Amino acid sequence: MTKEQVKKILEQNDIIVKKQYGQNFLLDDNILKNIVKSAELKKDTNVIEIGPGLGFLTNYLQQATTNVLCYEIDEQMVEHLNELNYNISIINDDFLKRNLNKDFKNIFDNSNNITLVANLPYYITTPILLKVLEETTRIDKMIVMMQTEVAKRLCGKPSTKDYNALSVLIQYFTNPRIIFNVSPKSFFPEPNVESSVVMIEKKEEPLLEVENLDFFLKFNRNIFAQRRKTLYNNIQKAYNYDKGLIKKIIKENNLDESVRSEELDVSQIVKLANDFYING
């Protein structure tokens, strides 16, 4: 697919590209095929796609499996997708406002074999990932295109500039890895950033169970609130814990009082969250 061909499709269907929806269409057929190949789909695999747009990736998905559910917020895109007569289900709504488990039950019955494959809208990549991880257990694998900067954060390691609260959250639930990078020239309109395709596979079991998931999620955000501050200072600012208790728990975890959160691995952060939940 060339840029001229995309422009022609848009003109013929009176479709306006909407910046507020982050619409950048992936043109390169080889990349589209590689994304689908990386997903290792079977005919009975249940697939969801977020933001199918003009349906370029959708076409390859519906050829690979018979069960494709697309979430598309743009009514013009939905009209175009319906005209293509693909073997897909479409929900014309904001993905972030949906009850995922209810949708999945209606479309896929009770199957847990669900894979997310999508060129994600870059402006809401993180909210989408958080929604998937926090609201449903039925998606076991994601193959998603995103901004390279965000991809590096997902895969970030301790004591690096890419490591933050998102790194910890993603790596607690999943094993993420960058599969390949994609140039802006592969899109229309061209984005102003580099892109990467990331494989995110759910862990069967975490290395260490959290005592309370809601507490862990908030604790993880709070300790990274100010990167230049120490773990101790971030906890002290976020909670009404006695200073002595904070120092005691940090010391019991064999950590120095001056340690920063970015120096801790996922298991250490989970252990700290559990200790503060139990003793706080």
N, C-alpha and C positions, 0 to 999 in steps of 0.2 A: 504494500500500500504506500502510495506517494502522498506528499503534502497536497499536490494538485487534486488527486483523487478524493482526499478527505474534504477539501474545500468544495468540490463538486457535490459530494453527498450532503454537506451542510446547506449549500445553496438550493439544491433540488428539494430538500425537505424543510426549507425555511427555518433551520435550526440555528440559534444564536449560541455561541460559546460563552458560558457564564463563568467569569472569574471567581465569583463568590462560592462556586462549587468545586473549585480547583480542577477544572477540566483540561487535562493535557492527554491527548490520545496517543497511545503507543502504536507506532506504525510498522516497526520492523517485524516481519513475519517469523524470522529466525528466532528472535527473542521471545515472541509470543509462544512459539512451539517449544522453546526451551523451558519456559515457565511451566507449561502444561506437562512436559516430560518430567520435570523435576518433582512434580506433585505425585507421580506414579499412581495415576488414577485407574481404577477398574470400572467396568460397566455399571457395577452396583454401588460405587462410591457416591455418597451424598456430598454435593459441593455447594458452597455459597460464594457469591461474588458480590462485592460492594462497589458500587459506581461503575457499572458495565459500559456506560456511555454509548458509543456507536456500535458496540458489540463485537469488536475485533477479537478480544480475548474470549469472549462468550462463545463465539463460533467454534473455537478449538475445544473449549470445555464441553459443549453439547455434543461434539463428535466423540469425545473420550468417555463420557458417562451419560446415562439417561436421567440423572437426578440433579438438576441445576436450579438453584434458587438465587435470583438476583435482587438486590436492594438498589433501587434507583430513585433519587429524590426529584430529578428533573422530568417533568411531564412530557416535554418534547422528546427526550431520549426514550422514554417509555413507549411513546407512540411509534417511534422509529423501530424499536426492538420488536414490537408487536407485528409490524409490517414484514419483518424478516422471517416470521413463522418458525423461529427456532423452537426446539423442544425444551422449553424452560418455563419456570414459574417466576413471575415478577411481582415484587411488592413495591408500589410507588409511595415511598415514605422515607423519612430520615432514619437511617439505621440506628442512630444513637437514642432514638425515642422508642424503639421496638422492644417488646417482650420476646427475647430470643427463644427461650424454651417453649413458649406458646407457638411461635412461628414454626419452629422445628417439628413440634408434635403434629401440627396441621399438615405440613408438607412431607416430612420424612417419617411419620409415625413415631416409633420409639427407638429408632436406630441411633446409636452413638458414633457411628462411623461417618463423621462429618469433617470435611476438609475445606478450609477457607483459601481461595485462590483469587487474588485481586491486585490491580494497580490502584493502591489506596489513594484517596484524596490527601495530599500532603499536609494540608492545614488541620486535619483531624486524625492523623495517623495514630498519635498517642491515645486520645480518647477512645478510638476504635479498639485498639489492643487491650486497653484497660477494661473496657466493657466486656470483651470476649473472655478475658481471664477471670474477671470478678463475678460475672453473671451466669455463666454456663460451664458445664463440664463436658458438654457433648462434642465440642470441637477439639480433635486430638492433633491436628496439624494445620499449619498456616504457611503458605508460600505467597509472600506479598512484596510488592514493589513499594519502596519508600525513599525518602531523601537519604542520601548516603550518611549525612551527619547523624540522623536519627538511628540508622542501621548500626553505626559504630557505637552509639550509646547502648543499644540493646545488647551488644556483644562485648561491651567494655569490661576491662579487668581492673581490679583494685590498684590504686596508686597511679592511675592514668587519668588524663583530662576527660576521657569519654565516660568514665565510671560515675554513675549517679543513682538516684533513687529508682529511676526507670530500669537501669541495668539490674539492680537487685531484685526488683519485682518480677521482671521477665525471667531472670535466671533462677528464681525460686521455683516458678511454675514450669519452666520450659528449658530446652536446650536450643539456643538460637545460633545461627551461623550465616554469614554472608555467602551466597552462592556465586553471584557475579554482579559486576557493575554495568550501568547503562548510561550512555552519553545523552546529553540533552538533545542532540541532533536526531535521536530516535523518536522524538515526540513532535506533535503539533497541537497547539502552539508549543514552542520550545520553553521548558522551564528554565529558571535562572540558577538551578542547582544540579549537581550530579545525583544520580539515582542508583539504588542497589536493590537486588532481589534477595530476600532473606527467607531462609527456612527456619520455622519455629515449631519444634515438636514438643508436645506435652510430656512431662516426666511421669512415669508410672507412679512413682512415690518420691516426695522431696527427701533430701538428705536428713532433714530434721523437721519434725512437725511443729507448727505454730500452736501455741496454747489458745490464742484467740485471733482469728484472721483480721477482724476489723481493727483491733489494737495494733497488730503488726503492720497493716497498711498505713495507718496514721503515723506510727512510730518511725517507719522507714522514711516517710516524707519529711517528718520533723527533724530527723538527725542530719538530713542533707539540706535543710532550709538555708543555711549560710555556710558555704563551702570553706570559707577561710576560718570559721570558728571551729573549736575543738568539739569532739563528741560530747564532752561534759557540758560545755556552754550551750550547745544546741538543746540538750535534754533539759538543762536548768531553765532555759527560756520557754520551752514548750509545756513543761509540766510543773506542778507544785510540789515536787518531791523535795524532801529534806536533802540538803547538800551532802550530809554524811552518808545517806543511803546511796546517792548517785556515785560517790567516790568508792563506796564499799562494793557495789555491784561491778563497777568497772575493774576494780582491783581483783575481784574474785574471778573475772574472766581473763585474767593474766594480761591485762592491757594497762598501758601507761595513761595517766590522767591527761596527758597532752595529745593523745591520739586523735586523729581526724577520721570522720566516718568513711572518707574515700579510701582509707588504708585497710578497711575491714572487708573480709570476704562475706559471701551470702550467709554461710552457716554461722559466722560470728555475730552477724546482725540479727539473725533469727534467735540465737541463744540470748542475746541481750534483750530483745523484745520480750521473750518469754520470762526472763528474770524480773524485768520491771513490771510486767503484767501480774506476776505472782506476788511480788513483794511491794509493789507500789501503792 
